[in-house]
């Protein structure tokens, strides 16, 4: 059971969420009562970490750039949207500078 707890702690550390660690540790501890192997429950938690989507830093675009990126479907379209919005913002800034 100690190995199972170590696996669960490692899986929760990779995920970075303390809530999952507490839940999975309770699952490993209570696995024997249900006739399950604690180690298999721990490896199930490890497989769940692999399948979960990443919580990487994804920031939704705000303003004109966000709207342009939302409508650009392909990577080439995204580059074009960034270039167009950047050029428009730069021209607007220049207009304000020399006005």
Secondary structure, DSSP 4 states (H G I P E B T S, - for coil): -HHHHHHHHHHHHHHT-HHHHHHHHHHHHHTGGGT--HHHHHHHHHHHHHHSPP--------SHHHHHHHH--SHHHHHHHHHHHHHHHHHHHHHHHH-
